[in-house]
Amino acid sequence: MVWSTMVKCTALICVSFLLSSCSTSFFRGEKTPAAKDESRTTTATVKPDGLPKDQLIQIQKQIDQKDQAIHALQEKITSLEQKMAAMEKKQSVAVQKPEEKPKLPKDPPTDLAPPQLYQKARNLMLENDFDAAGQLFRSFVQQYPAHSLADNSLYWLGECHYSLKEYPKAATVFKELVAAYPTAQKVPDALLKTGYCYLSMDDINRAHHYLKLVLKKYPFSPAADKAQEKLSASE
């Protein structure tokens, strides 16, 4: 916009100068170089209006030339304005961000049998769609709390939260698993991942508590080896 205003001002100054020059020459009756030379040898016949015919013709030619120059300037101004408008439009389009479509929550399928529901959730988790997978695992636990895959579903729900870096939620789910299914195969891993969650939250005391709990209750489990590594690294 600033450039367009500068162009318009410059053009107006040029036009004003041309018109001023033309009008000054006309009203003052200034002679052209040719007319001045001619006046040295002959005395021009002055018409009643005060100007010789030759001088009037010369002035008219000058006016026509300046009209053409003004017309050319007007065309340049129009062209510059169109270019500036196109540039401003491109810049405004570049600044605008594309609209992001909101993610709609996926409704868990209620018509699937427990094994199919569990497998669908696992497939979504392997595809890194942790939000959708977590919804299905939670739905599984709510619909089939006594199923043999319920403890696994609860564990993978905690893993979904952990992958999303939702450490407080993940720790809550892992502890829920230990409380609801204390004899489940996933309990050592749930205790281990609870310690991991507290490490990620910089709560070293609680993290060490759960890692040592793994060593105390399940000393010969694979989770115990991982717990010992974490303890040694964080002490």
Backbone as CSV, one residue per row, in Angstrom:
resi,resn,N_x,N_y,N_z,CA_x,CA_y,CA_z,C_x,C_y,C_z
1,MET,0.820,-1.198,0.000,0.000,0.000,0.000,0.858,1.252,0.000
2,VAL,1.957,1.257,0.713,2.854,2.417,0.749,3.447,2.664,-0.619
3,TRP,3.850,1.598,-1.327,4.438,1.721,-2.663,3.425,2.269,-3.637
4,SER,2.181,1.789,-3.541,1.133,2.270,-4.448,0.893,3.745,-4.251
5,THR,0.877,4.215,-2.997,0.668,5.641,-2.703,1.808,6.477,-3.251
6,MET,3.055,6.001,-3.129,4.215,6.717,-3.647,4.152,6.852,-5.157
7,VAL,3.722,5.759,-5.825,3.608,5.795,-7.295,2.584,6.821,-7.721
8,LYS,1.418,6.833,-7.018,0.371,7.785,-7.363,0.851,9.218,-7.160
9,CYS,1.528,9.489,-6.065,2.023,10.834,-5.785,3.011,11.283,-6.847
10,THR,3.928,10.386,-7.235,4.914,10.714,-8.257,4.241,11.050,-9.576
11,ALA,3.244,10.245,-9.943,2.534,10.463,-11.194,1.807,11.799,-11.171
12,LEU,1.172,12.133,-10.044,0.449,13.408,-9.936,1.393,14.594,-10.042
13,ILE,2.585,14.449,-9.441,3.570,15.530,-9.542,3.987,15.756,-10.989
14,CYS,4.192,14.637,-11.727,4.578,14.734,-13.134,3.485,15.410,-13.953
15,VAL,2.238,14.973,-13.703,1.111,15.547,-14.447,0.979,17.035,-14.146
16,SER,1.099,17.404,-12.869,1.001,18.815,-12.489,2.087,19.643,-13.145
17,PHE,3.294,19.078,-13.217,4.394,19.794,-13.852,4.149,20.009,-15.322
18,LEU,3.637,18.967,-15.991,3.370,19.084,-17.427,2.298,20.116,-17.707
19,LEU,1.197,20.048,-16.921,0.107,20.996,-17.113,0.566,22.411,-16.797
20,SER,1.364,22.555,-15.739,1.866,23.874,-15.358,2.742,24.456,-16.445
21,SER,3.599,23.612,-17.018,4.499,24.055,-18.073,3.732,24.487,-19.299
22,CYS,2.691,23.670,-19.619,1.886,23.960,-20.803,1.123,25.255,-20.641
23,SER,0.455,25.415,-19.467,-0.360,26.599,-19.238,0.489,27.852,-19.156
24,THR,1.672,27.741,-18.558,2.564,28.898,-18.451,2.997,29.380,-19.829
25,SER,3.326,28.399,-20.672,3.758,28.744,-22.023,2.645,29.386,-22.808
26,PHE,1.425,28.872,-22.581,0.274,29.362,-23.353,-0.096,30.769,-22.941
27,PHE,-0.246,30.998,-21.624,-0.741,32.293,-21.155,0.313,33.400,-21.216
28,ARG,1.590,33.027,-21.087,2.626,34.048,-21.178,2.972,34.403,-22.612
29,GLY,2.535,33.537,-23.514,2.829,33.799,-24.919,4.272,33.627,-25.250
30,GLU,4.945,32.636,-24.573,6.354,32.416,-24.826,6.557,31.884,-26.231
31,LYS,7.616,32.341,-26.830,7.907,31.946,-28.189,8.807,30.717,-28.188
32,THR,8.574,29.866,-29.160,9.447,28.721,-29.344,10.741,29.181,-29.961
33,PRO,11.800,28.387,-29.914,13.070,28.792,-30.522,12.915,29.179,-31.969
34,ALA,12.065,28.447,-32.698,11.873,28.756,-34.120,11.214,30.100,-34.297
35,ALA,10.253,30.383,-33.422,9.538,31.659,-33.519,10.460,32.818,-33.188
36,LYS,11.364,32.596,-32.179,12.292,33.653,-31.816,13.241,33.993,-32.955
37,ASP,13.723,32.942,-33.628,14.622,33.178,-34.750,13.930,33.923,-35.867
38,GLU,12.694,33.545,-36.076,11.938,34.177,-37.157,11.688,35.643,-36.855
39,SER,11.483,35.965,-35.567,11.191,37.345,-35.196,12.377,38.264,-35.390
40,ARG,13.569,37.675,-35.504,14.752,38.507,-35.713,14.800,39.105,-37.126
41,THR,14.227,38.351,-38.074,14.321,38.790,-39.462,13.054,39.458,-39.949
42,THR,11.924,38.987,-39.445,10.652,39.541,-39.909,9.797,39.864,-38.726
43,THR,8.908,40.776,-38.913,7.966,41.135,-37.856,6.681,40.374,-38.091
44,ALA,6.322,39.435,-37.129,5.121,38.607,-37.302,3.884,39.439,-37.163
45,THR,2.891,39.080,-37.935,1.617,39.772,-37.863,0.838,39.259,-36.673
46,VAL,0.468,40.133,-35.778,-0.240,39.758,-34.567,-1.721,39.839,-34.820
47,LYS,-2.379,38.751,-34.452,-3.826,38.713,-34.604,-4.488,39.458,-33.464
48,PRO,-5.766,39.715,-33.576,-6.460,40.426,-32.502,-6.343,39.742,-31.155
49,ASP,-6.206,38.424,-31.168,-6.114,37.748,-29.873,-4.734,37.862,-29.256
50,GLY,-3.758,38.433,-29.935,-2.457,38.701,-29.353,-1.386,37.695,-29.672
51,LEU,-1.676,36.556,-30.365,-0.687,35.543,-30.672,-0.663,35.260,-32.164
52,PRO,0.546,35.109,-32.713,0.638,34.772,-34.144,0.112,33.367,-34.402
53,LYS,-0.278,33.089,-35.613,-0.832,31.782,-35.983,0.202,30.685,-35.818
54,ASP,1.456,30.951,-36.234,2.498,29.926,-36.122,2.740,29.532,-34.667
55,GLN,2.713,30.520,-33.791,2.941,30.238,-32.378,1.789,29.429,-31.786
56,LEU,0.553,29.741,-32.243,-0.603,28.959,-31.782,-0.480,27.501,-32.206
57,ILE,-0.027,27.253,-33.431,0.157,25.879,-33.921,1.215,25.152,-33.100
58,GLN,2.310,25.868,-32.815,3.389,25.262,-32.032,2.924,24.906,-30.619
59,ILE,2.136,25.819,-30.000,1.615,25.556,-28.655,0.671,24.357,-28.666
60,GLN,-0.146,24.271,-29.722,-1.080,23.147,-29.806,-0.331,21.813,-29.914
61,LYS,0.800,21.819,-30.649,1.603,20.609,-30.763,2.172,20.205,-29.403
62,GLN,2.650,21.228,-28.664,3.191,20.937,-27.333,2.110,20.356,-26.413
63,ILE,0.907,20.916,-26.500,-0.205,20.399,-25.677,-0.509,18.958,-26.047
64,ASP,-0.531,18.646,-27.348,-0.816,17.273,-27.793,0.250,16.308,-27.291
65,GLN,1.525,16.737,-27.353,2.609,15.870,-26.877,2.490,15.592,-25.381
66,LYS,2.138,16.634,-24.632,2.018,16.465,-23.182,0.790,15.642,-22.821
67,ASP,-0.276,15.777,-23.627,-1.444,14.920,-23.409,-1.078,13.452,-23.593
68,GLN,-0.267,13.195,-24.634,0.173,11.816,-24.863,1.034,11.310,-23.692
69,ALA,1.903,12.186,-23.174,2.743,11.795,-22.036,1.904,11.516,-20.805
70,ILE,0.877,12.352,-20.583,-0.030,12.135,-19.446,-0.763,10.813,-19.588
71,HIS,-1.227,10.523,-20.809,-1.941,9.265,-21.056,-1.030,8.067,-20.792
72,ALA,0.240,8.185,-21.219,1.189,7.096,-20.979,1.440,6.902,-19.488
73,LEU,1.549,8.017,-18.745,1.731,7.910,-17.294,0.533,7.260,-16.620
74,GLN,-0.660,7.612,-17.078,-1.858,7.011,-16.499,-1.886,5.500,-16.728
75,GLU,-1.462,5.067,-17.923,-1.416,3.625,-18.203,-0.400,2.928,-17.302
76,LYS,0.756,3.584,-17.076,1.765,2.988,-16.195,1.246,2.881,-14.765
77,ILE,0.541,3.928,-14.308,-0.015,3.906,-12.956,-1.011,2.769,-12.807
78,THR,-1.880,2.612,-13.816,-2.874,1.522,-13.772,-2.192,0.161,-13.729
79,SER,-1.132,0.010,-14.555,-0.408,-1.265,-14.572,0.261,-1.547,-13.240
80,LEU,0.872,-0.515,-12.631,1.529,-0.685,-11.330,0.532,-1.021,-10.232
81,GLU,-0.635,-0.374,-10.275,-1.669,-0.662,-9.273,-2.141,-2.103,-9.376
82,GLN,-2.291,-2.601,-10.601,-2.713,-3.993,-10.778,-1.664,-4.961,-10.255
83,LYS,-0.375,-4.652,-10.524,0.696,-5.519,-10.033,0.752,-5.513,-8.510
84,MET,0.602,-4.315,-7.904,0.631,-4.216,-6.445,-0.535,-4.977,-5.820
85,ALA,-1.715,-4.887,-6.441,-2.884,-5.612,-5.921,-2.656,-7.113,-5.978
86,ALA,-2.038,-7.585,-7.080,-1.759,-9.015,-7.200,-0.752,-9.471,-6.153
87,MET,0.300,-8.638,-5.903,1.298,-8.998,-4.895,0.699,-9.033,-3.495
88,GLU,-0.155,-8.056,-3.179,-0.782,-8.023,-1.854,-1.702,-9.225,-1.656
89,LYS,-2.373,-9.642,-2.729,-3.260,-10.806,-2.635,-2.462,-12.070,-2.362
90,LYS,-1.308,-12.225,-3.042,-0.461,-13.392,-2.811,0.065,-13.424,-1.385
91,GLN,0.479,-12.247,-0.875,1.007,-12.195,0.491,-0.053,-12.538,1.518
92,SER,-1.289,-12.059,1.306,-2.362,-12.354,2.251,-2.716,-13.830,2.241
93,VAL,-2.647,-14.459,1.054,-2.939,-15.895,0.956,-1.845,-16.698,1.640
94,ALA,-0.575,-16.246,1.506,0.540,-16.972,2.125,0.485,-16.909,3.637
95,VAL,-0.003,-15.787,4.190,-0.063,-15.625,5.646,-1.148,-16.491,6.253
96,GLN,-2.262,-16.654,5.533,-3.379,-17.425,6.073,-2.988,-18.884,6.236
97,LYS,-3.323,-19.457,7.356,-3.041,-20.860,7.615,-4.225,-21.701,7.151
98,PRO,-3.933,-22.869,6.622,-5.044,-23.725,6.221,-5.852,-24.175,7.429
99,GLU,-7.122,-24.235,7.231,-8.007,-24.638,8.323,-7.805,-26.109,8.654
100,GLU,-7.650,-26.370,9.918,-7.470,-27.745,10.368,-8.818,-28.314,10.789
101,LYS,-9.103,-29.444,10.218,-10.360,-30.092,10.574,-10.227,-30.752,11.947
102,PRO,-11.148,-30.493,12.827,-11.055,-31.100,14.159,-11.191,-32.615,14.087
103,LYS,-10.405,-33.285,14.901,-10.476,-34.736,14.947,-11.704,-35.164,15.741
104,LEU,-12.517,-35.933,15.106,-13.710,-36.433,15.781,-13.369,-37.725,16.516
105,PRO,-13.848,-37.892,17.717,-13.573,-39.133,18.455,-14.182,-40.329,17.746
106,LYS,-13.430,-41.384,17.722,-13.910,-42.602,17.073,-14.760,-43.398,18.065
107,ASP,-15.955,-43.691,17.654,-16.845,-44.458,18.516,-16.389,-45.914,18.549
108,PRO,-16.180,-46.475,19.720,-15.753,-47.867,19.802,-16.837,-48.805,19.289
109,PRO,-16.475,-49.773,18.479,-17.486,-50.701,17.963,-18.005,-51.601,19.080
110,THR,-19.285,-51.566,19.290,-19.896,-52.356,20.365,-20.399,-53.705,19.878
111,ASP,-20.360,-53.921,18.566,-20.898,-55.170,18.033,-19.825,-56.232,17.843
112,LEU,-18.577,-55.923,18.251,-17.507,-56.900,18.085,-17.413,-57.805,19.312
113,ALA,-17.018,-59.039,19.059,-16.768,-59.976,20.151,-15.489,-59.553,20.864
114,PRO,-15.305,-59.937,22.144,-14.125,-59.503,22.904,-12.787,-59.714,22.199
115,PRO,-12.524,-60.892,21.616,-11.219,-61.063,20.960,-11.010,-60.101,19.783
116,GLN,-12.094,-59.890,18.994,-11.981,-58.980,17.846,-11.799,-57.521,18.305
117,LEU,-12.487,-57.163,19.367,-12.345,-55.813,19.897,-10.930,-55.583,20.416
118,TYR,-10.413,-56.553,21.125,-9.053,-56.458,21.653,-8.032,-56.363,20.513
119,GLN,-8.206,-57.197,19.484,-7.263,-57.201,18.370,-7.322,-55.901,17.580
120,LYS,-8.522,-55.352,17.449,-8.654,-54.080,16.738,-7.910,-52.968,17.493
121,ALA,-8.030,-52.978,18.797,-7.324,-51.986,19.611,-5.808,-52.157,19.486
122,ARG,-5.356,-53.399,19.484,-3.918,-53.659,19.353,-3.403,-53.202,17.995
123,ASN,-4.185,-53.440,16.948,-3.775,-53.013,15.608,-3.650,-51.484,15.532
124,LEU,-4.598,-50.788,16.139,-4.540,-49.321,16.147,-3.311,-48.837,16.918
125,MET,-2.981,-49.535,17.978,-1.807,-49.149,18.763,-0.528,-49.363,17.956
126,LEU,-0.464,-50.461,17.208,0.707,-50.725,16.376,0.831,-49.712,15.245
127,GLU,-0.294,-49.096,14.879,-0.292,-48.046,13.856,-0.019,-46.670,14.477
128,ASN,0.296,-46.652,15.780,0.583,-45.404,16.523,-0.630,-44.494,16.657
129,ASP,-1.815,-45.062,16.502,-3.036,-44.279,16.749,-3.434,-44.532,18.203
130,PHE,-2.691,-43.892,19.113,-2.836,-44.194,20.532,-4.156,-43.692,21.113
131,ASP,-4.676,-42.603,20.584,-5.958,-42.102,21.077,-7.078,-43.102,20.817
132,ALA,-7.175,-43.542,19.561,-8.241,-44.485,19.193,-8.045,-45.820,19.899
133,ALA,-6.800,-46.291,19.973,-6.523,-47.562,20.646,-6.896,-47.485,22.117
134,GLY,-6.552,-46.381,22.768,-6.884,-46.220,24.185,-8.381,-46.257,24.434
135,GLN,-9.160,-45.662,23.542,-10.609,-45.690,23.700,-11.145,-47.120,23.626
136,LEU,-10.592,-47.894,22.709,-11.059,-49.283,22.575,-10.640,-50.132,23.771
137,PHE,-9.423,-49.937,24.265,-8.987,-50.708,25.436,-9.843,-50.362,26.659
138,ARG,-10.137,-49.079,26.845,-10.990,-48.676,27.952,-12.392,-49.256,27.787
139,SER,-12.895,-49.244,26.561,-14.215,-49.825,26.296,-14.222,-51.322,26.603
140,PHE,-13.127,-52.018,26.267,-13.036,-53.448,26.541,-13.132,-53.715,28.042
141,VAL,-12.355,-52.976,28.841,-12.340,-53.176,30.290,-13.704,-52.884,30.893
142,GLN,-14.378,-51.857,30.396,-15.689,-51.508,30.931,-16.754,-52.544,30.569
143,GLN,-16.676,-53.090,29.367,-17.692,-54.049,28.921,-17.401,-55.475,29.393
144,TYR,-16.103,-55.814,29.469,-15.750,-57.205,29.806,-14.702,-57.223,30.926
145,PRO,-15.029,-56.748,32.117,-14.035,-56.686,33.206,-13.578,-58.055,33.696
146,ALA,-14.385,-59.089,33.462,-14.010,-60.424,33.933,-13.356,-61.260,32.842
147,HIS,-13.158,-60.712,31.684,-12.564,-61.467,30.575,-11.070,-61.691,30.825
148,SER,-10.545,-62.755,30.243,-9.129,-63.075,30.454,-8.189,-62.038,29.834
149,LEU,-8.710,-61.223,28.895,-7.897,-60.188,28.261,-8.086,-58.808,28.899
150,ALA,-8.866,-58.740,29.971,-9.155,-57.441,30.595,-7.902,-56.820,31.192
151,ASP,-7.073,-57.651,31.878,-5.865,-57.093,32.474,-4.887,-56.615,31.405
152,ASN,-4.799,-57.377,30.298,-3.950,-56.937,29.190,-4.451,-55.623,28.586
153,SER,-5.774,-55.529,28.445,-6.364,-54.306,27.885,-6.039,-53.105,28.768
154,LEU,-6.103,-53.301,30.087,-5.811,-52.208,30.999,-4.332,-51.823,30.916
155,TYR,-3.469,-52.821,30.782,-2.044,-52.530,30.656,-1.756,-51.728,29.387
156,TRP,-2.333,-52.159,28.252,-2.086,-51.454,26.991,-2.720,-50.056,26.988
157,LEU,-3.783,-49.900,27.746,-4.351,-48.557,27.906,-3.319,-47.635,28.576
158,GLY,-2.645,-48.161,29.615,-1.596,-47.382,30.265,-0.443,-47.072,29.314
159,GLU,-0.111,-48.044,28.458,0.958,-47.827,27.483,0.570,-46.746,26.466
160,CYS,-0.714,-46.685,26.109,-1.180,-45.635,25.187,-0.972,-44.256,25.805
161,HIS,-1.353,-44.110,27.070,-1.139,-42.830,27.751,0.359,-42.515,27.864
162,TYR,1.140,-43.526,28.136,2.582,-43.325,28.277,3.194,-42.868,26.951
163,SER,2.762,-43.473,25.834,3.267,-43.101,24.507,2.882,-41.676,24.150
164,LEU,1.739,-41.218,24.658,1.302,-39.841,24.430,1.916,-38.870,25.434
165,LYS,2.819,-39.373,26.282,3.476,-38.580,27.331,2.483,-38.037,28.362
166,GLU,1.394,-38.763,28.531,0.416,-38.417,29.566,0.755,-39.250,30.803
167,TYR,1.865,-38.900,31.438,2.426,-39.746,32.484,1.538,-39.879,33.720
168,PRO,0.887,-38.827,34.197,-0.005,-39.016,35.358,-1.143,-39.991,35.063
169,LYS,-1.742,-39.891,33.875,-2.823,-40.815,33.507,-2.292,-42.237,33.389
170,ALA,-1.123,-42.365,32.793,-0.544,-43.704,32.629,-0.276,-44.348,33.984
171,ALA,0.303,-43.596,34.915,0.585,-44.136,36.244,-0.702,-44.574,36.947
172,THR,-1.758,-43.790,36.792,-3.044,-44.139,37.409,-3.582,-45.448,36.853
173,VAL,-3.480,-45.639,35.542,-3.979,-46.865,34.904,-3.154,-48.070,35.345
174,PHE,-1.830,-47.929,35.386,-0.984,-49.057,35.803,-1.292,-49.463,37.243
175,LYS,-1.493,-48.481,38.103,-1.840,-48.807,39.492,-3.239,-49.413,39.593
176,GLU,-4.129,-48.971,38.701,-5.474,-49.565,38.655,-5.396,-51.042,38.278
177,LEU,-4.506,-51.376,37.366,-4.317,-52.775,36.970,-3.851,-53.624,38.149
178,VAL,-2.858,-53.119,38.884,-2.325,-53.875,40.020,-3.390,-54.088,41.083
179,ALA,-4.237,-53.075,41.288,-5.284,-53.190,42.305,-6.418,-54.103,41.859
180,ALA,-6.804,-54.031,40.583,-7.955,-54.818,40.107,-7.579,-56.252,39.773
181,TYR,-6.362,-56.472,39.301,-5.937,-57.818,38.893,-4.570,-58.118,39.511
182,PRO,-4.504,-58.316,40.831,-3.204,-58.469,41.521,-2.421,-59.707,41.123
183,THR,-3.099,-60.724,40.571,-2.390,-61.948,40.181,-2.151,-62.028,38.672
184,ALA,-2.438,-60.964,37.966,-2.316,-60.976,36.508,-0.852,-61.031,36.092
185,GLN,-0.627,-61.559,34.901,0.730,-61.705,34.391,1.395,-60.361,34.130
186,LYS,0.586,-59.327,33.882,1.118,-58.006,33.540,1.448,-57.141,34.773
187,VAL,1.239,-57.654,35.978,1.465,-56.845,37.177,2.925,-56.393,37.312
188,PRO,3.933,-57.276,37.134,5.325,-56.797,37.248,5.641,-55.667,36.261
189,ASP,5.156,-55.831,35.031,5.394,-54.791,34.024,4.646,-53.501,34.383
190,ALA,3.467,-53.649,34.976,2.700,-52.459,35.370,3.430,-51.692,36.470
191,LEU,4.002,-52.423,37.445,4.774,-51.760,38.497,6.015,-51.077,37.914
192,LEU,6.676,-51.766,36.981,7.858,-51.202,36.345,7.515,-49.897,35.618
193,LYS,6.431,-49.924,34.821,6.072,-48.740,34.051,5.554,-47.609,34.945
194,THR,5.017,-47.968,36.116,4.642,-46.928,37.074,5.892,-46.168,37.526
195,GLY,6.974,-46.938,37.785,8.247,-46.292,38.129,8.749,-45.409,36.996
196,TYR,8.610,-45.889,35.758,9.020,-45.088,34.601,8.245,-43.761,34.541
197,CYS,6.950,-43.850,34.805,6.114,-42.649,34.757,6.601,-41.599,35.751
198,TYR,6.905,-42.046,36.969,7.356,-41.090,37.982,8.752,-40.552,37.667
199,LEU,9.582,-41.358,37.018,10.868,-40.842,36.557,10.671,-39.734,35.526
200,SER,9.713,-39.944,34.616,9.427,-38.933,33.593,8.849,-37.669,34.204
201,MET,8.214,-37.796,35.361,7.658,-36.630,36.049,8.645,-36.045,37.064
202,ASP,9.894,-36.573,37.071,10.952,-36.112,37.981,10.597,-36.319,39.451
203,ASP,9.787,-37.342,39.708,9.456,-37.702,41.089,10.317,-38.928,41.442
204,ILE,11.551,-38.659,41.807,12.536,-39.729,41.981,12.157,-40.662,43.139
205,ASN,11.666,-40.114,44.230,11.342,-40.946,45.391,10.270,-41.986,45.056
206,ARG,9.194,-41.544,44.443,8.146,-42.500,44.075,8.629,-43.468,43.002
207,ALA,9.420,-42.970,42.081,9.946,-43.847,41.028,10.769,-44.976,41.647
208,HIS,11.655,-44.644,42.583,12.479,-45.666,43.225,11.620,-46.625,44.051
209,HIS,10.559,-46.129,44.641,9.676,-47.001,45.425,9.106,-48.117,44.562
210,TYR,8.595,-47.767,43.384,7.960,-48.783,42.525,8.996,-49.676,41.851
211,LEU,10.155,-49.126,41.520,11.204,-49.958,40.931,11.724,-50.978,41.944
212,LYS,11.880,-50.567,43.190,12.319,-51.500,44.234,11.231,-52.508,44.558
213,LEU,9.979,-52.086,44.377,8.866,-53.018,44.610,8.906,-54.163,43.604
214,VAL,9.298,-53.860,42.390,9.443,-54.915,41.369,10.527,-55.894,41.797
215,LEU,11.661,-55.367,42.260,12.759,-56.235,42.684,12.368,-57.091,43.881
216,LYS,11.581,-56.531,44.780,11.198,-57.244,45.996,10.183,-58.349,45.726
217,LYS,9.146,-58.025,44.924,8.062,-58.995,44.715,8.324,-59.946,43.548
218,TYR,9.044,-59.443,42.534,9.238,-60.273,41.336,10.714,-60.246,40.935
219,PRO,11.583,-60.765,41.803,13.032,-60.640,41.571,13.543,-61.415,40.360
220,PHE,12.806,-62.425,39.924,13.282,-63.239,38.813,12.538,-62.951,37.499
221,SER,11.814,-61.876,37.465,11.064,-61.513,36.251,11.911,-60.626,35.340
222,PRO,11.595,-60.624,34.048,12.300,-59.693,33.139,12.150,-58.242,33.579
223,ALA,11.016,-57.920,34.214,10.803,-56.553,34.679,11.813,-56.178,35.757
224,ALA,12.248,-57.163,36.551,13.204,-56.883,37.624,14.547,-56.426,37.052
225,ASP,14.979,-57.061,35.965,16.256,-56.647,35.348,16.180,-55.192,34.870
226,LYS,15.057,-54.821,34.260,14.893,-53.450,33.778,14.813,-52.462,34.945
227,ALA,14.157,-52.892,36.021,14.059,-52.029,37.196,15.439,-51.769,37.796
228,GLN,16.288,-52.814,37.832,17.633,-52.652,38.388,18.453,-51.686,37.515
229,GLU,18.307,-51.789,36.205,19.032,-50.886,35.298,18.629,-49.429,35.548
230,LYS,17.323,-49.213,35.716,16.846,-47.856,35.952,17.322,-47.295,37.287
231,LEU,17.327,-48.155,38.283,17.802,-47.734,39.599,19.280,-47.364,39.552
232,SER,20.076,-48.196,38.892,21.504,-47.931,38.822,21.790,-46.644,38.056
233,ALA,20.984,-46.382,37.020,21.192,-45.177,36.193,20.753,-43.905,36.900
234,SER,19.752,-44.030,37.798,19.199,-42.829,38.405,19.745,-42.545,39.793
235,GLU,20.517,-43.467,40.346,21.065,-43.240,41.692,22.351,-42.438,41.639
